Amino acid sequence: MSFYDQKVAEELGLDFVDVKMQDTATYRKYRKILLAQYPDKAEMGWPTYIICDSPDGEFKIVGEVKGAHPKGEFRSKLQEVVAQMN
């Protein structure tokens, strides 16, 4: 699923970072974003995509897409978030 999701994100002009909790180096790098959105990790869907501006610096969370979706629905939900960015 993440291969397709990455492809859709990149088609919409977004960078895609796959953060698996077992990948400790990457998880540590982006943990601040996850905890800003989910301080106790409750209410997360699997998968959860957090869309943010400047993830390596002073980030701003723009939106999210939670849970598994059929291909077209994922694209639509992500497009809604991207539209809010403009």
MDAnalysis code that builds the backbone (N, CA, C; Angstrom):
import MDAnalysis as mda
import numpy as np

u = mda.Universe.empty(258, n_residues=86, atom_resindex=np.repeat(np.arange(86), 3), trajectory=True)
u.add_TopologyAttr("name", ["N", "CA", "C"] * 86)
u.add_TopologyAttr("resid", np.arange(1, 87))
u.add_TopologyAttr("resname", ["MET", "SER", "PHE", "TYR", "ASP", "GLN", "LYS", "VAL", "ALA", "GLU", "GLU", "LEU", "GLY", "LEU", "ASP", "PHE", "VAL", "ASP", "VAL", "LYS", "MET", "GLN", "ASP", "THR", "ALA", "THR", "TYR", "ARG", "LYS", "TYR", "ARG", "LYS", "ILE", "LEU", "LEU", "ALA", "GLN", "TYR", "PRO", "ASP", "LYS", "ALA", "GLU", "MET", "GLY", "TRP", "PRO", "THR", "TYR", "ILE", "ILE", "CYS", "ASP", "SER", "PRO", "ASP", "GLY", "GLU", "PHE", "LYS", "ILE", "VAL", "GLY", "GLU", "VAL", "LYS", "GLY", "ALA", "HIS", "PRO", "LYS", "GLY", "GLU", "PHE", "ARG", "SER", "LYS", "LEU", "GLN", "GLU", "VAL", "VAL", "ALA", "GLN", "MET", "ASN"])
u.atoms.positions = np.array([
    [0.816, -1.187, 0.000],
    [0.000, 0.000, 0.000],
    [0.862, 1.255, 0.000],
    [1.940, 1.286, 0.760],
    [2.725, 2.518, 0.839],
    [3.367, 2.873, -0.501],
    [3.649, 1.878, -1.356],
    [4.211, 2.186, -2.675],
    [3.216, 3.012, -3.478],
    [1.967, 2.590, -3.517],
    [0.935, 3.341, -4.234],
    [0.741, 4.713, -3.590],
    [0.644, 4.761, -2.276],
    [0.424, 6.021, -1.574],
    [1.569, 6.994, -1.838],
    [2.781, 6.493, -1.865],
    [3.938, 7.338, -2.162],
    [3.826, 7.893, -3.576],
    [3.438, 7.065, -4.504],
    [3.305, 7.491, -5.897],
    [2.260, 8.598, -6.016],
    [1.129, 8.441, -5.377],
    [0.070, 9.451, -5.411],
    [0.562, 10.755, -4.784],
    [1.221, 10.659, -3.638],
    [1.733, 11.856, -2.967],
    [2.704, 12.612, -3.870],
    [3.600, 11.893, -4.506],
    [4.581, 12.533, -5.381],
    [3.918, 13.139, -6.610],
    [2.878, 12.494, -7.152],
    [2.134, 13.062, -8.281],
    [1.472, 14.383, -7.900],
    [1.135, 14.538, -6.623],
    [0.511, 15.770, -6.138],
    [1.544, 16.791, -5.665],
    [2.827, 16.506, -5.895],
    [3.886, 17.450, -5.554],
    [4.360, 17.396, -4.116],
    [4.069, 16.302, -3.432],
    [4.481, 16.157, -2.036],
    [5.661, 15.204, -1.929],
    [6.497, 15.413, -0.936],
    [7.532, 14.437, -0.588],
    [6.876, 13.417, 0.327],
    [7.308, 12.175, 0.239],
    [6.735, 11.096, 1.040],
    [7.831, 10.513, 1.906],
    [7.625, 10.529, 3.207],
    [8.581, 9.935, 4.137],
    [7.857, 8.816, 4.865],
    [8.344, 7.601, 4.707],
    [7.756, 6.436, 5.357],
    [8.439, 6.272, 6.712],
    [7.693, 6.513, 7.775],
    [8.250, 6.432, 9.120],
    [7.647, 5.225, 9.825],
    [8.461, 4.217, 9.985],
    [8.040, 3.035, 10.728],
    [8.626, 3.134, 12.135],
    [7.832, 2.851, 13.122],
    [8.298, 2.979, 14.503],
    [9.483, 2.080, 14.794],
    [9.610, 0.971, 14.076],
    [10.749, 0.086, 14.304],
    [12.030, 0.614, 13.645],
    [11.914, 1.605, 12.756],
    [13.078, 2.274, 12.157],
    [13.426, 3.431, 13.088],
    [14.188, 3.139, 14.118],
    [14.394, 4.094, 15.208],
    [15.021, 5.410, 14.766],
    [15.943, 5.391, 13.831],
    [16.586, 6.637, 13.394],
    [15.574, 7.573, 12.724],
    [14.786, 7.038, 11.811],
    [13.791, 7.866, 11.122],
    [12.679, 8.269, 12.078],
    [12.259, 7.346, 12.929],
    [11.208, 7.658, 13.897],
    [11.652, 8.793, 14.823],
    [12.874, 8.733, 15.326],
    [13.386, 9.806, 16.201],
    [13.401, 11.149, 15.481],
    [13.762, 11.124, 14.199],
    [13.859, 12.365, 13.423],
    [12.498, 13.055, 13.297],
    [11.426, 12.290, 13.107],
    [10.102, 12.868, 12.863],
    [9.131, 12.697, 14.032],
    [9.611, 12.194, 15.142],
    [8.772, 11.941, 16.319],
    [8.048, 13.201, 16.785],
    [8.701, 14.355, 16.716],
    [8.105, 15.612, 17.185],
    [6.810, 15.932, 16.430],
    [6.764, 15.569, 15.139],
    [5.566, 15.824, 14.342],
    [4.439, 14.903, 14.798],
    [4.748, 13.627, 14.958],
    [3.750, 12.669, 15.420],
    [3.179, 13.087, 16.772],
    [4.044, 13.454, 17.703],
    [3.583, 13.807, 19.050],
    [2.845, 15.139, 19.076],
    [3.123, 16.033, 18.139],
    [2.370, 17.282, 18.058],
    [0.917, 16.997, 17.668],
    [0.728, 16.024, 16.797],
    [-0.619, 15.668, 16.336],
    [-1.300, 14.670, 17.276],
    [-0.529, 13.744, 17.815],
    [-1.052, 12.681, 18.680],
    [-0.166, 12.546, 19.915],
    [-0.342, 13.413, 20.912],
    [0.546, 13.390, 22.085],
    [0.616, 12.045, 22.796],
    [-0.493, 11.314, 22.830],
    [-0.469, 10.002, 23.489],
    [-0.662, 8.863, 22.484],
    [-0.559, 9.182, 21.199],
    [-0.694, 8.231, 20.087],
    [-2.084, 7.592, 20.014],
    [-3.042, 8.133, 20.754],
    [-4.418, 7.642, 20.668],
    [-5.065, 8.254, 19.434],
    [-6.119, 7.625, 18.961],
    [-6.888, 8.135, 17.831],
    [-6.168, 8.034, 16.487],
    [-4.999, 7.422, 16.452],
    [-4.299, 7.248, 15.182],
    [-4.969, 6.139, 14.387],
    [-4.992, 6.296, 13.090],
    [-5.434, 5.225, 12.211],
    [-4.198, 4.524, 11.676],
    [-4.390, 3.389, 11.071],
    [-3.252, 2.671, 10.484],
    [-3.544, 2.418, 9.021],
    [-2.842, 3.036, 8.136],
    [-1.756, 3.984, 8.360],
    [-2.293, 5.388, 8.635],
    [-1.434, 6.232, 9.154],
    [-1.741, 7.641, 9.332],
    [-0.719, 8.438, 8.538],
    [-1.212, 9.327, 7.701],
    [-0.349, 10.216, 6.919],
    [-0.551, 11.626, 7.444],
    [0.506, 12.210, 7.955],
    [0.460, 13.580, 8.448],
    [1.113, 14.454, 7.382],
    [0.387, 15.421, 6.901],
    [0.898, 16.316, 5.869],
    [1.342, 17.593, 6.572],
    [2.626, 17.902, 6.405],
    [3.134, 19.095, 7.071],
    [4.102, 19.845, 6.163],
    [4.250, 21.100, 6.497],
    [5.155, 21.983, 5.794],
    [6.453, 22.055, 6.604],
    [7.579, 21.958, 5.957],
    [8.910, 22.046, 6.586],
    [9.125, 21.008, 7.684],
    [9.003, 19.715, 7.377],
    [9.140, 18.686, 8.419],
    [10.525, 18.625, 9.066],
    [11.530, 19.155, 8.401],
    [12.878, 19.112, 8.971],
    [13.214, 20.358, 9.772],
    [12.296, 21.308, 9.854],
    [12.558, 22.544, 10.587],
    [11.378, 22.903, 11.467],
    [10.997, 24.175, 11.405],
    [9.827, 24.651, 12.142],
    [8.591, 24.233, 11.361],
    [8.123, 23.031, 11.617],
    [7.047, 22.445, 10.832],
    [5.688, 23.023, 11.198],
    [4.774, 22.907, 10.248],
    [3.371, 23.257, 10.465],
    [2.543, 22.101, 9.906],
    [1.704, 21.527, 10.731],
    [0.841, 20.439, 10.284],
    [-0.330, 21.037, 9.516],
    [-0.480, 20.579, 8.281],
    [-1.513, 21.096, 7.389],
    [-2.767, 20.233, 7.434],
    [-2.588, 18.927, 7.582],
    [-3.720, 18.006, 7.613],
    [-3.245, 16.581, 7.747],
    [-4.175, 15.663, 7.598],
    [-3.836, 14.254, 7.713],
    [-4.832, 13.410, 6.937],
    [-4.410, 12.210, 6.621],
    [-5.281, 11.199, 6.038],
    [-5.041, 9.942, 6.866],
    [-6.121, 9.438, 7.485],
    [-5.988, 8.278, 8.362],
    [-6.666, 7.066, 7.751],
    [-6.061, 5.918, 7.982],
    [-6.656, 4.656, 7.616],
    [-6.433, 4.271, 6.167],
    [-6.663, 3.020, 5.890],
    [-6.500, 2.497, 4.524],
    [-7.720, 2.883, 3.690],
    [-7.469, 3.294, 2.470],
    [-8.537, 3.701, 1.555],
    [-8.319, 3.056, 0.200],
    [-9.383, 2.850, -0.544],
    [-9.215, 2.421, -1.933],
    [-8.434, 3.501, -2.691],
    [-7.797, 3.113, -3.779],
    [-6.903, 4.015, -4.509],
    [-7.515, 5.379, -4.804],
    [-8.667, 5.432, -5.402],
    [-9.275, 6.709, -5.761],
    [-9.643, 7.551, -4.558],
    [-10.099, 6.907, -3.511],
    [-10.493, 7.641, -2.298],
    [-9.271, 8.249, -1.611],
    [-8.150, 7.518, -1.581],
    [-6.932, 8.071, -0.981],
    [-6.507, 9.327, -1.736],
    [-6.511, 9.248, -3.072],
    [-6.135, 10.403, -3.890],
    [-7.045, 11.596, -3.586],
    [-8.350, 11.375, -3.504],
    [-9.310, 12.453, -3.233],
    [-9.062, 13.089, -1.870],
    [-8.863, 12.263, -0.859],
    [-8.630, 12.785, 0.488],
    [-7.331, 13.585, 0.551],
    [-6.293, 13.095, -0.115],
    [-5.020, 13.811, -0.128],
    [-5.148, 15.120, -0.916],
    [-5.892, 15.102, -2.006],
    [-6.111, 16.324, -2.785],
    [-6.836, 17.383, -1.950],
    [-7.761, 16.966, -1.105],
    [-8.468, 17.911, -0.230],
    [-7.485, 18.611, 0.699],
    [-6.552, 17.880, 1.246],
    [-5.555, 18.462, 2.146],
    [-4.649, 19.417, 1.368],
    [-4.203, 18.993, 0.177],
    [-3.319, 19.827, -0.642],
    [-4.036, 21.132, -1.015],
    [-5.313, 21.065, -1.307],
    [-6.070, 22.259, -1.656],
    [-6.096, 23.261, -0.505],
    [-6.089, 22.774, 0.719],
    [-6.072, 23.651, 1.894],
    [-4.738, 24.373, 2.042],
    [-3.695, 23.795, 1.457],
    [-2.358, 24.389, 1.562],
    [-2.237, 25.628, 0.687],
    [-3.017, 25.705, -0.373],
    [-2.900, 26.810, -1.334],
    [-3.795, 27.977, -1.001],
])
